[in-house]
């Protein structure tokens, strides 16, 4: 919607007058209690692109991502649905590419006092968490996962993905997990779509959430 430079009052802004016409990636910045304008975010700022909460069991699929930012940041609070397991892995794909061989992952996992690490090469997605609670885990536990995709709009290099995550299935010391994952998407096309799902049983539990941010 084109905004009048002197009289626009978008829904939800009350009596605040927003001046200017927005371009891709801009945000509304207030200059007083009654005035604001469209501005390009300053370097180092996070802009919320979308906040999605699953109303039913399902997966996340964010398409048409603006190319106006430097990096993408994803924050997830999730629980799996695999009926036969206490935990499941969490996988990220980009650009709807599930090609076997398109992704490599290296993980570092801490479980209680045990630390392990291993690669997964030439797979159909980047593993961004080695364990998220599933159906057999104690009720109300979920995993928090934070993902960074630097230079997602670049077409120069293969794309890198880095995640940090924390998960718990119960109050037992053997059921606490945290770790880091790094991965490569072996293509140079700009990333315009991201998809997140579990590995064994794709669907995430209703109430799981994903926030996608652009970093400038």
N, C-alpha and C positions, 0 to 999 in steps of 0.2 A: 504494500500500500504506500503510495507516494504521500509524503507528509508536507503540509503547508509550512512555509518557513516562519509564519507568524502566529498561526492559530490552531495547530494540531494538538489534540488531546487524546492519545491512544487509550483504548480501554484499559482500566486498572491503574491509571496514573492520576486520577482525580482531577485537580485543577492545574496540574503541571503542564506548561506549554513546552513542547519539544520542537526545536527548530532544525531545519535542514532536511535533506533526503538521504536515507541510509544507503550505504554500499556494503557489499559482502564483508563480514567479519567485524563490522562496527558495533558499538554498544551505546546505550543511552547513559550520559554522564550529567548529573545535576550540577547546576551552577548557583542555584538558590532554592528556596522552598517552593517556588512556583515556576522555575525555568530549568530547562535541560537541553542538550543537543547531542547529536550523533557524533561519536568520536572513535578514532582508531585506538584500540587498547595499547597502552604503553608496553615497552619491552619487559618481559619477565612476568607478565600478568596472565592469570588463568581466566578463560571465558567459558562458562557452561554452555555447551552445545545442545545437550539433551540429557534428561534425567528420566530413566525408564524403570518402573516397578512392575514385575510380572503379576497380572491379575489372575492368571492360571498357570499351571506348569508349562514351561516352554523354554525357548532359547532367546538370545539377544542377537539382533541383526540390524545394524545401523548403516544405512546406505546414503549416498549423496552428500558425503562429508565435505564441508567447505575446505578449499585449499588455501585459505587466507592466513593460516597459522604456521608457526615454525615446527611445533611438535604436538603430538596427541598424548593426553593423559587419561587413563581409564581407572575408575574406582568401582570395585565390585563388592557387594555383600551378598553371598550366595550359599545355597544348600542344594545338594543333588537329590535325585529321586530313585537311584538304583535300589531296588527292593532287596537285593541279595547281598548288599555290602554296607559296611560302616562308612566307607569313603570312596571317592572317585577322583579322577584327575580332571582338571579344567583346561580346555583347549581354545586357542584363538586362531581364527583364519582371517585372511584379508582378501578383498576383491573377489569374494565368492570362489576362491581357488582351493579346492580340496585335493589337488593333484598329489599323488604319492611321489615323494622326492622333492617337493617344493620347499620344505622346511627342515631346519636343523634346530635342536634344543640341547642345552647343557643345564643340568639342575644341581643345586646344592640343598640338601634336606637335613634338618635337625629333627629328630624324634626322641623325646626325653633326653637322654645323655648320649645318644648315638648320632653321628654325623656321617652322611654318605653323599656321593656324587657320581653322576654318570651322564653320558651323552645319549641322545636319541636322534639318529641321522636319517635323512631322506624320508620324512614322514608326511602326513597330510595335514599338519597343523603344528603350531608352536604350543607346547605345554607351558601354561603360565602358572599352574599350581599343581603340586604333586598330590595333594590331598584336600578335598573339601568334604564336609560331613554329608552322608547320604541317609537313606531311609532307616538303616539299622543303627545309626548313631543316636545318642540320647537326644530327646526333644529340645528344641530351642537353640541348638548350636548352629552357627554359620561360620563361613570362612570370609576373611577380608583379603582382597587381592588388589594391588595397585600396579598398573602397567604403564610404561612409557614407550612411545614409538617416536624416536627422534627423526626429524627430517622426512616425515611421512609424505610430503608433497614433492620431494626431490625425485629426479629421474636419473641420477648419476650413479648411485651405489645400490647393491642389494640392501633391503630394509632390515634394520635391527630392532629387536623387541627385548625389553628388560622388565622383569616383574619381581616384586617382593610380596610375600603372603604369610598369613597366620591362620591356623585352623585348629579346631579342637572338637573331638567326638564325645568326650565325657570328662569327668573330673579325675580320671585315672592318669597318673604321670606317663603311662605308655600311650596315651591317646592325645597328646599335645604335639603339634607339628608347626614348624615354620621353615621358610626357605627362600631361595632366590632362583629365578630361572632366566636364562638369556637365550635368545633364539635369532635365527636368520630366516627371512623370507627371500628365497633366491630368485628375485625378479626386480626389475628397476622401475616398473610402472608406478606412478603416483598412487597412493592408497586413498581410495574413495569409499571404502566399505569395510567394516569390521564385524565379525561374528564370534560369539562366545557360547560354548556349550560344554557339557561334560563328555567324557570319552566313552565309558561303558554304557551308560544310559544318557542320551543327549540332553533330555529335559532337565531344567533346573526347577526347584520347588517354587510355587506361587509365593510372592512376597520378596523373592530375590530382586536385587536392584543393581542397576548399572548407570553410572554417571560418566559422561564423555565430555572432556574439556579440551579446548585449544589453548596452547601456550604460545605466546608471542615473545 
